[in-house]
Each structure stands twice: as C-alpha cells, then as structure tokens.
Amino acid sequence: MESLHQSYQLDAARLTLIGNVASAAISTASVRAQIVATRSIIAHEKNLLKLTETQYRFGAVPYLSVLTQRSQ
C-alpha cells in the first residue's frame, strides 16, 4: 500500500514539474514576442521622428510636433 502511495506521489510530482516547465516555456515565448514587438515599435517611432524633423526643416509642421514626437 505504501509503495502505491509513493508511486502516486511520484506521478503527481512529475506532472507538476511538466506543467511548470510548459508554463515557463510559454512565458518565455510570450516575453520574446513582446520584445520583438517593442523593438518594432521603437524602430517605427524613430522613423516617425526623422520624418517629423524633416517636415519641420521644410516648414510643414511646428517645432512642437518635433517635441511631441520626441516624447513618444
């Protein structure tokens, strides 16, 4: 009887470990996707700042637009 109980405990521990590993893998993948998305947003914001600065140099937008874009 004790052996059967220990077997169930071992199975439960294995299942818990497998669940924890799967959860960690999913969390890691999610964080990596967020990093990729954030880097993309940063690249787009930098490009938008360059465009806004160019528009300012040609008199198309006020300097406030450049300052606003820099704060993004």
Salt bridges, closest charged atoms under 4 A:
ASP11 OD1 - ARG14 NH1 3.43
GLU53 OE2 - ARG70 NH2 3.24
